[in-house]
Amino acid sequence: MCLAYPMKVISIEGSYAQVEAEGVRRRVGLALLPEAKVGDDVLIHAGYAISVVDPEAAEETRQMFHAIWAAAEEDAENEGEEA
C-alpha cells in the first residue's frame, strides 16, 4: 500500500521544494511535478511531490490521517489494558 501526505510548498530551489505540514518541514523533489509553485498543497510520497491538490482536499486528507492515528492510539491503549 502506498500513502501520500499533503504538504504546502513554502519555497522552491531548482528541482527541489521545501514543504511544510503541522510544523514539520521537508525537502522534496519536484521531478514528477515541475509545475508546482509556492503556496500549492501537494501530495508527498517517498520524498517526491506527486500531485497538486486543492486546499479543501488537502485538509480532508489530513483529517482522515488524524482519525486513523487516533484510532490506532486507542487500540494500542486498549491492548495495554487487556494485558
N, C-alpha and C positions, 0 to 999 in steps of 0.2 A: 504494500500500500504506500502511496506517495501522498505527502501532505505539503501544502504551501500556506505560508502565513502572510497576511497583508502588512506591509510597512510603508511609511511615507518617505519619498525621496527628499532629502534635505540638501544635498549637494551632488554635483556631478563633476568628475575629473577624468577626462578621456573616456575610456570604456568601462569606468567603474563609478558606482554611486555610493554615497553614504546614505543609509536608510535608518529610520527610527520607528519604534513602536513601544509604547509603555515604558519609556525611559531607557530602552536598550537600543544601542546603535551598532550597526554592522556595515562592513564594506562588502558590496556585492558586485558581481559582473553584470554588464549590460549587453553582452554579446548577443543574447537572444531577444533583446528588447531595446534596440538602439534609439527608438522613438521616445523613450521615457524622458520626462522632464521634471525639473524641481517642482515639488508640490503634488506630484502624482502619487496615488496609492497603487502599489504594485504587489503582486504575489511573489514571494521569495521561496525558492526551493533549491536546496543543495548549493547555496551560495550564489544563485543567479536570479535576477528578476525575470519572470516568465510571462507576466501578463499585467496590463494596466487594468485596474478595476475602479468602478465609481465609488465615491466615499461611503455611500449607503451600504453597498455590498461588502466593502472592507469592514465596516463596523459590525454588520451582521455576522460575518465570518469570525471576527474577534469574540463576539458574544457567544457564538457556538463553541469556540475553543474554551472559553471561561466556564461554560456549563459542563463540558466534558471533564475539565480539570477538577471542578468542584465535585462532580460525581465520583471521580477516581479517588479523591481525598476522602470522601465519605465512605466509600467501600473499604479503603485501607484502614480507616478508623474502626469500622465495624468488624473487620477481620481481627484487629488487635483486641477488641473486647471479647471475642469468641475464644481466644486462645487461653 
